[in-house]
Amino acid sequence: MNKRKVFMPIMIVMMSITLIACGGSDESSATSSDDGTTKHPQETAGTVTLTESWSFPSGIVPALNPGVATNYEGVYWGKNFYDTLVSYDDQRRIVGQLAESWEMSDDGKRYTFHLRDGVRFSDGTPLTAEAVKLSFEAAVFNLGMFNGSYGRLSSLFETIEIIDDLTVAINLTQPYYGTLNDLTMSCPLAIVNPVAFEGADDLRYSDVFKTASFGTGPYMYQGEYSNNTYTFVRNPHYWGEPPHADKFEVKIIADNDTKLLALRNGEIDMIAGTSRINFDGFAQMSAVPGFGSAMDSRSSLNRFLGMNLTKAPFNDERVRKAVAYAIDQQALEKAVFNGLETAAETLFPATATYCDVDQTVFGTDLEQAGRLMAAAGWVDTDGDGIREKDTVKLVVDMNYLKSLASIDNLALALASQLKKIGFKVNVIPGDMMTYYAAMATSHLVLANTYGGAFDPNAVLTNMNPSFSTDPLLIQVSGFFSEGLLDELEATSDENRVKEIYEVILKTIADKTLLVPLTRSHDLAIWNDTVVDGYVFDADPSYVLVQNIRMK
């Protein structure tokens, strides 16, 4: 078993599953040409211009190289160019994408995939089992020390076996219940045209990634970049339903307020993704005539309050429960997020895979919180509003990753709510490195789950000290029976997976190990003279331009 430790960054990303505010269906049909290439009517619907916060490093490499994601901005766009063997549909079910069907061996260590016939890469090269094999082996090679950080599956490959031109088998070192889930991730397991590698015996990604894409997705890149704007065009060999927009542009605009100004003055046509939208600006622009907007009704990542379970005061379960009773999630939804994030009673929604579990839910009850604090020995003897125990004042630090302005407001709101039961909370924003470093020592950490296909699998994986270096989540493992997390990582028995999830989620809730706060939702806003609507994807890591309906 690969025991290399993994710490997946806690990404503040979008989640989307539901069809919202979209236009009618595309009634065009596909036909097959004499050379076997799938052809589609290529009606022109113009160009749509979107925006991103940072340029893609090294040209366009991160967006067009699924095996090496050097920044998240590149990852967000990958599915426009690359497909995976399987994907999630809008009901959160695994369905075939480049694979039409698959089988799993009885021991859960071998998966055999039957590829869709007639699929071609953007240069017309046919998709084969060899391309799948090289793509997976190249991902492992190029990820290097980060292999396994984007889902555990790539660290469990034993061999990738070509059965015939359209059949490939993945042999694993152990059973892994998250195999199909991890195969939905464009980063790092999308399928790449082998011509993009340095050579048959050299799995490094070549420099051609800087000026071209090498996938089977609906769009392709041909090196067009000017005025801080990247331009992408339709893939003429795309096997699926053709996208509505003839081409799309990504204009780099660092500041979110400036993005909204650019939308208002017609410089861009659409902003997609919570990380690119100022919450207050979104609410204001949504009311302006001439602009359409949508919020995904289903949640993406889930915000929670983590506590240092190894030292006072949070090593006392009574104090943790008092915190849970003090927090008013409904007030956070209304006052902080104006309804753009919604109150969370549990760590994951019941709709998340394996998470439809009855769990202890704490309503807001300041009197009960006060009684628990007093029972734990924390009382306010001098009337200054701050409890103390053994002459030690109840002063704690809360660290958080500074990103959106609303997160600052969330931290301040939590400090205010905890003040009502006698805490003095110092809120400490930080950049990514500072935030991660503080996780091991801070009293409180304002955090969130990983989002998308990482939830809930990666969160539970990172509770396991055998695989993780996440100092916040690892603390939770001490409350489970020995070997439980190891068993989860090495079983393919669905019933047993469900049983383990039930134990873990119930324990987290009963022992108040992580306190749920709010659920994030994907957002989009557009110029409605250009865009007619947008279908949110099942995985928030991606902006899917093919889901934009043009006027």
N, C-alpha and C positions, 0 to 999 in steps of 0.2 A: 504493500500500500504506500502511496506517495504521501509522506508526512510533511512536505514543505508547507510552511504556514502562509496563510493568505489573509490580507486585510483589504477588502473592497472598499474604496472611498464611498462615503455616504453622499450620494449624488442628489442635489436639488434639481429634479428633472420633472418632466411632464408625464402624465398618465392619461391614456385615452382609450376608450373602448366603444363608446356609443355613437351612433349616427345622429348628428345634431345639425340643424339648419342647412341641410344639403339640398341640392337641386334634384332634378329628375335623373333617370337612368340613361346611360349611354346605350343607344339601340344599335350601334354598329356591330357587325359580325365579322368573325375571322374566317379566312379561307386559306387553303394550302396551295403554295405555288409548286411548279414542276420540280424545283430543286429541294423540296421538302421544308423550306423555310416557312414559318407561320407568318402570314401577312394580314394586316388590318387596314381598314379604311383610315387614312391619315388626314382627317379633316383638321383644318387649322383653326385653333381657338386663341391664337395670339400668345403673348408672353406675359407671365406673371412674375412680379419682382417681390422677393421676400428679403429678410434681413437676418444677420447673425452678428454676434457681439465682437468676435475676434476673428482675424484672418486665420486660415488653415495653415499651420506651420509647414515649412518645406513645400511651398506651393499648395497643392490640394491633397497631399498624401493621406492625412488621417481620414478624410471623408471617403477616399477611394481605395483605401487599403484596409480591408476588414481585419487583418491579422495584427495590425499594430496601431493602437489608438493612443496617440500621444496627447490628445486633448479631447474633451467631451464634445466640443463644438463639431468636430469632424464626425464623430459617431452619430450625431443627431440626423445626419443626412444620408447615411450609408445605404438604407433600404431603397433609395431612389435608383441606385446603380447595381445593387447586388441582391441576390435571392439566397434563401437558405433551404435546406432539405424539407423542413416543416415550419409551420407558423401557427399563430393563434388566430382563430376567427373572432367575430365580435361577441360570441357567447363564451369566450375564454376556453375553447376546445382546441386541441392540437389537430391540425389538418395538414394534408400534404401541400407542399409548394413545388420544389423541384423533384421531390419524391412523390410518386403516385400512391405507393403503398409500402408497408414495412412489416417485419416480423421480429419478435424478440425470442431468444432461446429460453428454455425452461429455467436455466440458472441465472438469467438476467444479465449475462456477460457478453452476449453477441446480438447485435442489431443488424438486420439485413434490409437494405433499401433498394427499391425498384424505381429507377429514374423515369421521369416523364420523357417520352420519345419526341423528337423534333425540336427540342429547345436548342437555341444557339446563343453564343456570346455576342456582344455588340459588334465584333468584327466578322461575324458569320460562322465562326468555328463552332462545330457541334459540341454540346455538353456530353461528357462521357464520365464513366466511373473513375477513370484516371484523373480527371480534373478534381473530382471530389477528394480522392486520396491525397493528391498533392496539396490541395487547399488546406486540409486538416493537418498534414505533416508540416506545412509551411507555417501555419498558425502556431504550432507548438515551438518550432525552431525560432521564429522571430519574436515571440513573446518572451522567451528566455526566462529570467527570474520571475516574470509576472505570469507565467503559465499557470492557469487555474484561477487567476484573479478575476476573470470574466466568466464565472461559472466553473464548477469543479471538473466538468467533463473532459476538457482538454488535457488535464493532468492525469486522467485515467486511461488514456488510449494505450493499448498494448500493440495492436497492429491494425492497419487499415487494409482491407483485402479486396482486390478487384475480382469479382466473379465472372462478369462478362462486361461488354461495353456499357450496359445500362443497369448493372447490378453491383452494388458495393456493400461490404460488410464491415462494421466497426466491432472490434474485439476489445473488451475492457479488462482491466486488471482485477476488477471486482464489480458486483452489481451496483447500480447507482440509480435511485428512483427519479433523479432529476435529468436523466439523459435526454429525453425529448424536449423538455423545457429548455435546456441549454442549447440544443440544436436550433432553436428559434432565433438565437442571438446573431445578428449580422456581424457584430464585433464580439468574438473573432472568427466565427464559424460559417460565414458566407462563402459561396463557391466562386472561385477566381479562375479566369482563363489561364492555363499553364504558360502561355507566352509571356506573362508578366513576371515570371521568375527569371533569375539570372541564367539558369540552365537546368537541365534534367537532374543533375547531381548537385545543384546549388539552389537551395530553397530560399535564399534571400530575395526580398522584393526589389525589383530593379528600379532604376531612376525613371522609367517610363510612367510610373504612377504619378509623377509630378505634372504630367501633361495629358493624361488619358485615363479612362476607366476601363475595367476589364471584367464586366459582369454580365448577367442576363436580365437585369432589372429594366424598368420602363424608360430610364433616361441614361445618358452617357455624357462624358466630358471629353472635349477635344482640345483642351488647352486654352480656351478663350477667357482671358482675364484682362481687364482694363478698368481704370478709374475706381479701383477698390471693389470691383464687382466681378463675380464669377458667372459664366453663362453655361447652361446645360441644355442639351437638345434631346429629342426623342431617340430612343434606340430603335432603329428600323427593323431589327430582328426580334423585337420583344414578343414573347410567346403568349402573354396574357392579354386582358382587355386593355386597349390603348388608353393612355392618359388623355385628359381633355386639353390641357395646356400644351401647345406646340413646343414651347421651351420655357425654361424658368431661369431667373437670375437670383443670386444671393449677394446683396449689398452689405458690406461690413460697416456697421454703425455701433460704436462701443456703448454709448449711453442709452438706457431705456427711454428716458424722456425725449431724447433726440429721435429715437425710433418713431415715437408717436407723432412728433412734429413732422417727420418725413412722410408718414402715412397721411397726415392731414393735408400736406401740400402736394401730394401726388407723386412724390419722389419714389415711394414704394407702394405696393398694392395690398400687402398683407403682412401681419405679424402672427406667427404661430408658435405657441409654447410659452408656458408660464414664466420660464427664466428670462424671456425676452420682453416681458410686458410689465410695466409698472402698474400695480394693482389699482391705485387711485386713478391713474390715467385711463386704464381700461374701463373703469366704471363711468368716468366722464365721457369718454369717446363713444361708448355704447349708446349714449343718449343723443349723440349728434346725428342729425339727418344726413343720409348719404353713406353711412358706415354700418356694416353688419357685424355681428359678434356672436360668439357661442361659448358656452362653458360645458365641458363634458359632465354628464350627470353622474358618472362613476368616478371613484377616487383613483388617484395615482399613488404617490408615496404617502406615508403616514407619519405625522410628527408625534414625537413622544418625549417625555422627560426621563432621562436616565439619572440614577443616583449611585454614588459610591457606596456599594453594599458592604465594603470592608472596614469602614471607619465611621465613628459617630458623626452626626446623629443617625445616619441612614442604615447602620447595621442593626437598628432596632425596628422590628416590623411595625410596631405601633406608630412610630414617626412616619414611616412610609405610607401607612394607611391614612394618617392625618393629612399628609400632602395630597393624596388622592381625593379625600373629602373636601379639601380646600379649593381645588381647582374647578373652575366653572367653564367647561368647554363651550357651552352655549354662548356665554358672554364673549369668549375669544372669537367665535364664529362671527358674531354681530359687530362687536366693537373694534376688533383688530382687522378682520378680513372682509367686513361688509358682505358676508355670505359667499365670498369667492373661495374660501376654505370652509369646511363644515365640521361640526363637532364630532369627535370620535369617542366611542365608549369602550372600544377594544383595540388592541394593537393592530390587527388586520380586520378588514370588513369580512362578513360571513361569505361574501361572494368570491373571496380569494381562495385559491386551490388549497384544500385540506383544512380550511379555517372556519367552516360552519360548525362551530363548537359552542356549547353553552358555557359562559364564563361569568365570573363575578364582575358586577358593574357597580362602580361607586358613584352615587349621585352627590351633588354639592350639599354638604351639611357641615357648616362651620361649628356648630355646637358639638357634634360628635368629634370633629377634628380637635377641638379644644380639650375634650375629655381624654382623648388618646394621648395628646401631648402631655397633659398633667400626669396621667398614669405612667408615662415614660420618664417622669421626673423633671420635665421642662416647665418652669413656671416663671411668671413675670413678677418678681418680688419688689421691684423699685418703681413700677408703674410707667416705665418708659416705652412700653409696647413691645419690647424685645424679651423673649423668654431666656432664662438661664438655668444651668444645671451645674452644681458644684462650682459656682462662681464663674463659669464659662458662659459667655453670651452666645446666643444662637445666631451667629453670623456665618453665612455660607457664600461661596462663590458659585456662580452659574456661568459656564462658558458656552458660547455658540458661534457658529460660522456666520460671519457677517456676509449677507448677499443682498436680498431684497430689503427695501426699507421696512416692509411689513414685518420682517423677522425681528428687527430692532423693537418694533412696537409689541410683538409677541413676548419678547423677553421682558420688557418693562411691565407688561400686563401680568405675567406670571409672578414677577417680584411683588407686585401690588397685591395679588391674591394671597400669596404666602405671608405677606405682612399681616394680614388679618388674623392669622393664627400664631403670630409672635416671631416670625422669621425676619431677619434683615438679610436681604439677598443682594450681593454685589454682582451686577450683570457685566460680563466681560466679553465683548466681541473680539473676533480675531480672524486672521486669514487662515487658509487651509492648514498650513503647517503648524501654526500656533494652536489652532483648534484641536488637531489630532494629538499634539503633544500634551495638551491639557486634559485629555480624556482620562488618563491614568491617575490623575491627582485631584481633579476638581471635585467638589461636593456634588454639584449638579451639572448635567450636560443637556442642553436643548438639542435634540437630534432628530433624525428621521430615517425611515427605512430606505432601502436602495431604489425602490420603484421598478416598474416594468417587469420583465421576465426574472429579475433578481428577487422579487417578492413572491412568496415568503421564503423560498429555498435558501437564498444567500444569507438571510438574516439568521436562520437557524444554524446554518453551516458555521457562521462566524461566532456562534456561542460555544463551539467545540474547540477547546484548547489544542487538540491534535492538529487542527488545520488553520487556526486563526491567530492573528496578533491584535485583534480588535480589543482594546482594554476595557471598553464599556460593556460589550456583549459577553465577553468571556466570564465576567463576574456572575452572570446568570447561571452558568453551567453548574456551579456549586450547589444549586438547589434541586438538581435532578439526580436520579439514581445513577450509580456508576455504570458506564457503558451504554447508557441510553442514546446519547448523541452519536456514538460510534456505530451503534446498531442502525440508526436512521440512515447514516451515510453509506451503509453496505447492504441494504435490503432492496429487493425489487418487488416485495409483497405489498401490494397496494393497501390491503386491509391493515397490515402491521404499520405502514406509514401513517395511515389515518389515526390509528391508536396512539402512536407516539406523538403526533401533532396534538392530539387532544390532551395528553398528559402535559406537554410542554406549555401549551397556551393556558390551560387551567392553572398550572403552577405559577406562571408569570402573573396572572390576574389575582389569584388567591393570596400570594405572598407580596403582591404589589412591587414587583421587581422593575417594571417599566410602566410609566403612567401615560396612557394615551391622551393626546391633545386634540389635534385636528387632522383632517384629510385634505390633501391638495387635489386640485382638479385642473385638467388641461384647459387652456384658454386660447381663443383665436379671435382676431378682429381684422376686418378687411374693408377696402373701398368697394361698395356694392355696385358701382358702375362697371367694375372689372370682374369681380368674383361673385359667384352666385351662392356659394356655400362650401362647407368643408366637412369631411368625414374623419373623425378622430380615429387614430390607430389603436390597436389593442396594446401596443407597447409604447410607453411614453418616451423612450429613448430616441424616437424618430419623428421627423417631420416628413409626411408622405405627400409629395407634390401631386402624385397621381390621384390623391383623394380630394383635390381642389376642383370644384366645378366652376368653370368660367362662364361669363355672360355670353 
